[in-house]
Amino acid sequence: MTSFVTSFDFHRPETVPAAVALLGGTAESKLVAGGMTLLPTIKQRLATPSALIDLSKIPQLSGITLDGGVLTIGATTRHVDVAESELVRGHIPALVVLAAGIGDPAVRNRGTIGGSVANNDPSADYPAAVLGLDGTIVTDRREIAADDFFIGLFETALQPDEMIVALRFPVPAAAGYAKFKSPASRYATVGVWVAKNAGKVRVAVTGAGPCVFRAGQMEAALEQAFEPAAVAPIKIPAAGLNSDIHADAEYRAHLVTVMAKKAVVAATQAM
Ligand SMILES: Cc1cc2nc3c(=O)[nH]c(=O)nc-3n(C[C@H](O)[C@H](O)[C@H](O)COP(=O)(O)OP(=O)(O)OC[C@H]3O[C@@H](n4cnc5c(N)ncnc54)[C@H](O)[C@@H]3O)c2cc1C
């Protein structure tokens, strides 16, 4: 008879170096933050780690600070903490909107920003904010620009034994996020983040393709005129976009334009 019992070691380090040492100890070790993705993956036998390294007892990994126009959010900061942060609301209110729209209360009370960014689900919300804000991923050993971090489907620039410590976001002049969500999970069928800073505009799209990406044509149009009408005539090509039971590629391409217009409206209202 097949055994369905999975056994693994469980570690609860109290410092970042201790966690990194454990992670590098065996090839099959896995960090666990909120566990919202990792635990279902283990339950479905899609991952069989030999060791889990729980990050919940490392205090310096959690918290939100502002310094010199840069907002820093610790890796294990939960979605609910971002959604309820007055500091975030006062400087990048679109991040509050994004965090408050993730999943349901149970997911927001466990899920973390670091886990979301490391996982790089094609429909996750945070990657759009990180890329759209020109954020920086701070790891235990280096700083990675958002443009270099998100590589492909569930793939990032992280080394197997590398750990995210914090996310840094320069406070923009204006930013807005709009998503067309799956009614079941609230993941983004398509989500668009728009940010304006010092005359430059960044537009990051999640949910539509295998990995978050920037919409360069929309960025150029919005740098000419930061208004919804500027992106209204722009349709990104459907080729290469995701097609599934929720939406086909053509519909997703259409949604990118619709969500971009809404994100510009939201950003303009927040200015
Ligand atoms: C029902 C449901 C609905 C959801 N809806 C949404 C949604 O609407 N929008 C959305 O964006 N997300 C959604 N999520 C995802 C959720 O919000 C979490 O962000 C996501 O599950 C990962 O965060 P976590 O902290 O739970 O990570 P975990 O599950 O603990 O870890 C995920 C992966 O990241 C790695 N990891 C964790 N922390 C670090 C770190 N600091 N450094 C390096 N690697 C790390 C782990 O090893 C693992 O491989 C949903 C999840 C569920 C279950």
The ligand as an ORCA input file, in Angstrom:
! r2SCAN-3c Opt
* xyz 0 1
  C      -7.093     30.950     -1.576
  C      -5.931     31.830     -1.933
  C      -6.178     33.034     -2.581
  C      -5.113     33.875     -2.918
  N      -5.386     35.046     -3.586
  C      -4.362     35.836     -3.947
  C      -4.606     37.068     -4.637
  O      -5.740     37.495     -4.871
  N      -3.527     37.804     -5.007
  C      -2.232     37.425     -4.724
  O      -1.295     38.132     -5.079
  N      -1.990     36.287     -4.048
  C      -3.004     35.496     -3.652
  N      -2.743     34.352     -2.953
  C      -1.311     34.067     -2.574
  C      -1.008     34.550     -1.144
  O      -1.419     35.856     -0.990
  C       0.503     34.524     -0.730
  O       1.127     35.728     -1.074
  C       1.257     33.490     -1.367
  O       0.610     32.285     -1.053
  C       2.756     33.397     -0.903
  O       3.006     34.007      0.345
  P       3.312     33.165      1.656
  O       3.876     34.123      2.642
  O       2.141     32.375      2.065
  O       4.518     32.212      1.158
  P       4.795     30.660      1.400
  O       3.640     29.846      0.910
  O       5.267     30.416      2.770
  O       6.038     30.491      0.398
  C       5.865     30.587     -1.015
  C       7.226     30.346     -1.698
  O       8.099     31.433     -1.437
  C       9.286     30.982     -0.734
  N       9.585     32.027      0.238
  C       8.797     32.492      1.250
  N       9.377     33.521      1.862
  C      10.574     33.719      1.251
  C      11.639     34.655      1.437
  N      11.592     35.606      2.385
  N      12.707     34.582      0.603
  C      12.778     33.638     -0.371
  N      11.797     32.730     -0.590
  C      10.711     32.780      0.204
  C       8.915     29.651     -0.113
  O      10.042     28.824      0.073
  C       7.956     29.104     -1.158
  O       8.680     28.535     -2.236
  C      -3.777     33.503     -2.590
  C      -3.530     32.303     -1.917
  C      -4.593     31.471     -1.583
  C      -4.302     30.183     -0.860
*
